[in-house]
Structures are given as structure tokens and as C-alpha cells.
């Protein structure tokens, strides 16, 4: 544990949609003063889930009250099931009932589900309100709270409904991770590793050396989160709406989403970061099979992920993932499909990922058949 | 009736979101060829309502088939009631079931309800798809299909959920207005008159002289629609997201929306354009009362609207509009309220409207009390 210091600031430069990410311990307690300074006269709706509310809502409410800010609170059920039209409609109704106006702000206090839901709500109420991300999971702090992707799930797949809507501020209190169960901390860590694998081998090596301190909550935790946010911000800056290079952030995600679908998004069986961990190993193995990368890199990635306790094999998923046909259907319904060809993130080695748009379904099928048979 | 000619083209200049409005008779029959030329390789979902489907869906489908385009059709119930989360979710499900990808397009074939719903759907499916407006009502052709406002209603009011999402093309077939019932044609005409009242007195005088030909379907109809679209495009170009001058397009709408709310959006009692007609007269009367304009202008506006058969008085609304308190509540929940003050569109006379942001609730209340007592 470290003494409170000034937060680390990571700017996200997006012209008139630019904003800052503040990262530090115990930021929630000072959130009210920060908001009052940045958004004079605004009112707020804090949206969170029951689990997060239990740990952090009082702290945030106390800080808003102390700063004399007007607000309402909306608490929804925890879990991926809340990324639905039904919960969206409930939140919209709550925000409108509180008579928030277009200049007011929503606050997303929670993990990725809350961030996605609240960002989407903010994007569509009164044709666009501002919102603040206050991510309380590692996954949300290093990934989903940055970049403006918002949305809900449908029976056809994950995140198929949503929009790009940038927050006006991200406030990542790293102390909230102390209340996170270890499995979810590990799952978020998979996305941290991803930034090293994409284009920063030195960061991956640093993670291999420092992961214990990151998990324990030492200064390396803030460093790892800030480095991840900087990496994501750099990609989002040049490709806000995923027309090209932003797709790199999907390293491991095409396979990962297919596994999540196969598990019906049941967090008992698989959470997002675990799917991504297995997916990243597979992306390296698939690249090796296509003679693009050395199999040694795939092994090194798997070894590091296993060292922190993450799954690395399809067989690590309890209950299995169905047939190759099931997985292929998921992959082809995924939104990264373009005109029947697959956009896949492949790699030439650790830190050398690239967007491939010429992967054929046959190549994917043959690879998955071998993996499932193994 | 005129012989078919090349469509009139009105450009809407919005940087990378620019598009064209094509206006002419019998354009639906050639829509397939037009789309094939503009969007090579794309597939389509045609979304329409039962009433419009009966008159125009076969024509459009025939034209898509002739051009060898892939498409699916989704038909919803007619009427304002379809601007709901429920119908939105049905359309989203239909679009995803048809496996449309991000590069494909939705087609909104219908009036304002269909245009708002489909534009919103396009804005949120896969975080943004393209769409084409094919407006079949005069209201939609001169107003709602241009400018990118999309949305649905909630129990808190009209259009409180939605977003700005520009179409990729607007194709206005003026022959579709021949199947419109006269009352809806008149209602759309109110929005045409609005463009004259905002900043073009000469256009208003031309309308006084040519309204009969516009209603009969002569060449003046295309002229009036093109002039309206040009006027709206000019405003949208300088203020796409209604930060300022675009609010001028709300002339008559703050009162109008309150009346629509009072009538529970029941089209038997009041349709949007009728509310706007009465609202425009009131905006002129209210301006005269504030010594901003001559009462003669209010009388001249009322006379022209009455000449085409539009209502011009609150007492023209069957069943009444409730109490002043009811109306005030509607007006204050309206999204044009800023920090408790009313943004109102007032006028110095015909063709001289302006955005006033200093109207007090007391002024509005006193005016409405006098009108309801009259």
C-alpha cells in the first residue's frame, strides 16, 4: 500500500471529444470536488450495480454530498445479463424521472457491464448526454472505460447494439481493486498483457518481472494501468471508430467471444478476460501454424498467463465449448466479419501483432478442429 | 401531373457525413438502380409500416429485385406508438436475424415515425450502420428525413431517446404524396410554411400564391419541397447538433409538442403538423405580446394556414389541452429547456425568427392563461 499521491493523468486526444483519465488510490473520496471543478452547475445520476454499491456507493455519495452536488442513484442487478434492452430502458427511465437535462452527467460506477450500459444510455438520452467513467474492475480500468465503445447484448451476440460515445472524464480508483475477487483481477490482467503482446515487447517483459507487485497493489499496479491506458488511448486517437488499426485491440477477442457465447456468458464457467487469455494464446498458435511466428512465442505467452493463474487452453473451460460448427457460427456472426472474410488479429511474435483481412474460414476451421481434437 | 424528369438534387454538406436529397416523381421505381450505383455490394433491410407497405412496398421491392440487390423486409404497425423500445427491439432483431453487416444499409420507407425509428436503429446496430431515407409523407420529405435527428418516445415525452445519425441518401418520391390523406398533406405543409416564417418572407409570399398547385401535385410541389430541404440543409450544415441556430427549426414546436402531449399523441385529435401550425401562430402572437412583432403578422400567418385548412387556435383541438399547469409541465420537460430557463423561438415578423434564451416561465404562463381563457 502506498500513501495517497496526486493521480497519474493520461490524456485521450480526440479533438472536441478529448478527455483525461485520472489514475490513483482513493480517488472516489475526492470525486465530488473533482466534478464540481470540471463541470460547474451540472447534476448527476450515479448508476451502479448491487455488488459495487455495497463496497463503494457510500464513498462516492459522501463525496458528492460534501461537494454540494445534486444527484440521484440508480442500482441495477450485477452481471452481463444487465446488458439488455430491459435494463437499458429502466436506466433511461430513471434518468428521465430525475429530470436530468442535456448538460448534466451520468456516472458509471462499476465494471465493464456498468460502463457499457451507462455510456450507451448517455449516448441516447436527449440525443446525447455527457458521462463519467468510474471503473472499479481492472478490466474496466485498462480497457472498457477508455475509448468510447458502449453497448448491450442481444440474442444474436455480444455488443451488437451500441455506439461510440466518449466519456468526459475517467476516474480510476485503484483501491477499488482491493475488493475485487482474485479471479476477476486475473481476468482484467489478461487485457494488460494484451497491450504488451500487440506492440510493446518491453512492456510484456516488464509484466513477466512485476506481476506479483501488480496483483499485490504496489506502485507497479498504477504503472501497469497507466501504461495500458496510454496504449489504448494511442490506438483510439488514430482510429476512434475501428476502421483499421483499432482492430488490434481485438487480439484474442474473436476466439474469446466465441468461447463466451459457447458458455452462454455464464461467469461461473468463463469471464471475458479468461476468454481473451485463451484467445491470445490461440492467436499466437494460429499465427505459428500459418508460419507467421515462432511457436516459442505462443509457449512464452501461455507460460506467463498460466503463471498468474489464467486459463490458456480450450480444455480449461469447464463444460467445453461445443462443436467446431458452433464456434464457426459465432465467429462469423461476430461484428469483425467483413463481406464474408474474417478480419483476424495475427502476430509475427510478441509485440508484433497485425490486422489480417485475408484469413479464410477453412484455415480457422482446420485449426479449431485440431485444437478440439487435442 | 408532370412527365417524369431528372430528380432535383439538394446537397447536404456535412464533411464526411455529406449526402444528397433526390426529389422527383416516381423515384421509387428506379431506387434499386440508384442504390446499386451508389453502394456497390451492399445488402438491405427495408423497414416500413403496414399502411405504407400496402401502397409502395411492391414498387420498391420490384426495383431492388430488378437491380439484383439482396434485401429483407420488416413491416411494423403504423402510428406514433411504434416509436417505442419494444418496436425498436423488434427491428434490431430483424436486422440482426438477416445477418446484415456494418457496411450494409437500412432503408426507411415511410413517414416520420419510420424515419426516426430506422435512423435510430441504424445508429445503434453494430455501433452504426448506414441508412437511406425514402420518405413517403410531406412532413418527412421536408423535415424529418433531413438532418439526422432520430429517436423514439418514452412516457416522459417525445423523442427523449435517440441520436444524431445522418442518412447516406434521401430519396423523396413526390408521387407517394398522392396516396396521402389530405389531412396529413396539410399537416406536412405546416412545416413548409415554417421555412418561410423563419427567414424567407419571399418564400412565404410565394406559398400564399401557389399553395393550390402544391396540394394538387403540380411542379410547384417539387419546388416547395426542394426549397424546404435547402432551407433545412443550410441550417443543419452550420449547426448539426442543435447547439444554436438549428433551434430555429423548432419555431412553433415548443407549444406544438405540449399540445401533442396533452392529446396523448392521439392522431385522431392532433397530428404533429397541426400542433406546429397552432404553435407557429402562438409564437407570432406571443412575440407581438412581448412587443417584438406586429400583431398583423400573426394574423397573416393564421390566415394562410386557415386557407389551406389547418387549425390555428387552441380551441380547434378537439377535447381541449388540459390546464395551464399541464401545458407548463410539458414545456419544461421539453428537451429545449436549459438550466430552468426556456429557449423559445420568437420573431420580429414574418421571415425574422430568432432564438430567445431569456423567456421566463411567468411570461409563458400569463400568455397561455389568456389564450385558454379566450
Interface residues (C-beta under 8 A of the other chain):
Chain A: X41 X85 X88 X89 X92 X93 X96 X97 X99 X101 X102 X103 X120 X123 X124 X125 X126 X127 X128 X149 X151 X154 X155 X156 X157 X159 X160 X161 X162 X163 X164 X241 X333 X335 X337 X338 X339
Chain B: X41 X85 X88 X89 X92 X93 X96 X97 X99 X101 X102 X103 X120 X123 X124 X125 X126 X127 X128 X149 X151 X154 X155 X156 X157 X159 X160 X161 X162 X163 X164 X241 X333 X335 X337 X338 X339
